[in-house]
Amino acid sequence: MQKSSIVIDKEYKIGDIDKRLFGSFVEHMGRCVYTGIYEPGHPEADENGFREDTSKLVKELGTTIIRYPGGNFVSGYNWTDGIGPKAKRPVRLDLAWSAKEPNQVGIDEFADWAERIGLPVMGAVNLGSGTPKDAGNILEYCNFPKGTYWSDLRIKNGYTKPHDIKLWCLGNEMDGPWQICHMEAYEYGRKACETAKIMKWIDPSVELVSCGSSSPDLDTFPDWDRIVLENTYENVDFISLHRYYSENGKRGDYLTSFVDMDEFIKTVVAVADYVKGKLRSKKKMMLSFDEYNVSQSHKPAAKSERWTYARPISEGYYSVLDALSFSGLLCTLINHADRVKVACLAQLVNVIAPISTQPGGGAIRQAIFYPFMYASRYARGQAIKAIVNCHEIKTETRGDVDALQVAAAFDEEDGTLNIFMLNCDQKEDVNVKIDLRSFGECEPEEQIILEPENGDIYAFNSFEHPENIKPHSVLLNCGKNNMPEFEIHHLSWNVIRIKVKNN
């Protein structure tokens, strides 16, 4: 067994953890909306057609904000197709995902569903085929109280109270050649700037996210981010990042995906701060990591014909390995809480998601459900920098990496310190001694562990075995101890919950 020491000092504050760090994403893609969150006629559908079983799992997951409606979908979407009487709404071809879009769920239905389950919406406007004026129209429709064409149309459609959506994405992945009406950085920057001006004139309280790079692998990174920010800096509040990870036969690299995410964030922060200096701005640009996830190890074949309704896309089962890799990303987001204020797990249901549903059937929690749920529940208050001294593991392309990925959150209000820890080592357990002397009297209470049972790193939950993968909890009896020791198993993700007595 390896030995490790960690110092967590309450004065080593990184920043406040924004609740929106634990957001998710609903796009009109695959079965995320139709037969995912919405399925009229389902045994558990409510009076509006939304599935209650899905909604219950969304609440349990602890999602704090939902990005909607895209994604690539939004770049070809006319939002007015999704309002008014459902019988009169057009069926359109969704060019982004080669499917038919029936427009039975639009901004009204989605905002109403989100409000009923207690979630704010992070809206997205179409800056592909759409115009700045279109963006102003949807904001007026959603947020203006009454007395104008668009606000009165919302009232006529049955929604007297404004949806009051306060966070908006200015398009999606406009740096990507795959995007409908893809633009070069300067073109997008100018269009986003003019859109932002219109939107903030209509509602000065909104926060806006400009499109950053959709991957650091693109040749345009990081110049895209620089050029966009040079054109939008004073009119937006965030720049976005998107990133996905997969095993690709390199397990060690996959388990340490957090290294790549960390470097991506640091580079975008550096670019943003360069632009701040160049423009002599007094504003510090924040980051919105509004798409991130890992790929599924198990991808059962699913019939998915082009130009059909709710065609399955990117569906499968997450393994323990996937959940461990994902948990490292969560630690990285917490460790950058000073600059990353919004993050969205993509997506919420069925499409590379923590929740899966069957049309007409049940809903299950995927393996990644649990790290997200516990992080959202316990990563509150201040992110605290952990000084980690541990052994390294060798990876194929990332070189030597610390075996432990650690994040800590101190909630001063309720006097709890929560430590999140991933052991990436595939063979070695680690004895960890944590120095908590700055907190005074501490009492370790619980250790939550997600790890493979019987060594099966590719085990997963399915509709036949929905609880095959589930964390277990160990009650701790260390007594009043500010130098506690813990055993961290190889290939495990852990939450160590500590009560701070002298808070």
Secondary structure, 3 states (H helix, E strand, C coil): CEEEEEEEEEEEEEEECCHHHHEEECCCCCCCCECCCECCCCCCECCCCEEHHHHHHHHHHCCCCEEECCCHHHHHCCHHHHCCCHHHCCCEEECCCCEEECCCCCHHHHHHHHHHCCCCEEEEECCCCCCHHHHHHHHHHHHCCCCCHHHHHHHHCCCCCCCCCCEEEECCCCCCCCCCCCCCHHHHHHHHHHHHHHHHHHCCCCEEEECCCCCCCCCCCCHHHHHHHHHHHHHCCEEEEEEEECCCCCHHHHHCHHHHHHHHHHHHHHHHHHHHHHCCCCCCCEEEEEEEEECCCECCCCCCCCCEECCCCCCCECEHHHHHHHHHHHHHHHHCCCCEEEEEEECCECCCCCEEECCCCCEEECCCHHHHHHHHHHCCCEEEEEEEECCEEEECCCEEEECEEEEEEEECCCCEEEEEEEECCCCCCEEEEEECHHHCCEEEEEEEEECCHHHCCCCECCCCCCCCCCCEEEECCCCCCCCCEEEECCCEEEEEEEEECCC
